[in-house]
């Protein structure tokens, strides 16, 4: 038995309540393990056996097993009647059986296994159970970079504008095309028809740049985008259409012109705001310079004009919480995406969570974190993060033709074990954004891009489409991924095929809960006509509380694949007479 591969703790993603009644327990083992038994019960419940009082326990073996690259993950759900759980495992590799306790492995013939240190989940305190807004799981977000989405009438903006760029024209950060809030309002009908029910706006507050991540004033809507009244109207009209609204909160850093930093620049260490930032040497030159690279002060990614806020400072935290509360009270927003969220203090994250949930009990908080983010997803800080590991798993499989569907399955299993299932259901799943190259440009193949987006719609999470994704707008790494939305071409019918596919994917996901459910089941290669080295993805999703099942098939191979003619076809791309061509996908109801 490979003892070193076995891992479990009575906390984190290994053991946690998914609601007030059910406890989810997962153990990781090597692939040599053949079976598992959970021995569990209440820590204080005893029964008299042969004249002696012994701990009263139950035995369960109904584990669900998932495979990752190097391990098996075995999961079981129990319902402790008294909210406490004491447990250990019986593990077998087919050759030997062992008990696994918190203090190690022991022979199963021991007469007193209770003498060892058993795993304990002490109490399922309801207040400690991770809860997330249930509406987020069914939300299809549409991320808008306001400066490039649509140009509406804005009498207050007198700045010269460039002609609206074509979809093939590369763009630069400093170029002004006049996208604004009024343009978004004027296209809400388009988004509603597409099926969008969530708007995520990149920063809209006063700033010098076009991307607005260098905030000058958190309380003022940038004049290039419109007014406070425009923002209020946008949220109101979005809500009428059943759309939630999420704003981008940039609190890791400010812009150079932010009032507090300007005071620091003027008065240096004598400034009352000196401790709002992390300055190591107040003898720095005014921007532009290499002060951040030289260690004079900290900034976002060595960018001098974005000095880093000290979110350990209680005054800074109080100011930021006040900003977010104002956004909720004045604009009635439903969610916030926190920029560079892994660099702001956990204390600020907790204070934001408490204050915003007090204003709206179902307020949704998303953190921009590119790596494993469990410390932020324990129920008291964020509800969700942007799911970059899932993006990587899907894109790596699509680009690496040596990978098999089974290898993708193992990576997906790993992705969906990273956090509590409550969080997994609402992770923000997207394949491209203002920070990355457009997917269609990265993979240089429109069919391959459509396949990946279709797969994304089959998995749990809160889907997020970057503006223009629905027509496969192209663009290299930023700033080129921030091209102008091709309205003329859309109105001329150039993107009918792409729009039809995305509209159908959205409609199916909204109609059938199966697509957003956590569980999925890959078709076993050993029990089908799919060869072991296949790049044919086939996975089942099941509708909760019914017998309906859906089969998703995507052909990432270089040969046609014959579909079973029995299921009802709901949506397909590149399907001819039940032959799924390379680059195609199909969704069937079984």
ABEGO torsion letter per residue (X at the ends): XBAAABBBBABEAABBBABAABBBBBBBBBAABABBBBBBEBAABBBBBGGBBBBBBBBBABBBBBBBAABBBBBBBBBBAAGBBBBBBBBBAGABBBBBBAAEBBBAABABAAABBBBBBABBBAAABBBBBAAAAABBBBBBBAAAABBBBBAABABBBBBBBBAABBBBAABBAGBBAAAAAAAAAAAAAAGBABBBBBBABBBABAAGABBABAABBBAAAEBAAAAAAAAAAAAAAGBBBBBBBBAABBBAABAAAAAAAAAEAABAAAAABBBABABBBBOBBAAAAAGABBBBGGBAABBBBBAABAAAAAAAAAAAAAAAAAAGBABBBBBGAAABBAAAAAAAAAAAAAABAABBBBBBBABBAAAABAGABBABBBBAAAAAAAAAAAABAABBAAAAAAAAAAAAAABBAAAAAABBBBABBAABBBAAAAAGBAAAAAAAAAAAAABBEBBBBBBGAAAGBBEBBOAAAABBBBAAAAAAGAAAAAAAAAAAAAAAAAABAAAABABBBBBBAAABABBAABABBBBBBBBBGBABBBBBBBBABABBBBBBAABBBABBBGBBGGBBBBGBBBBBBX
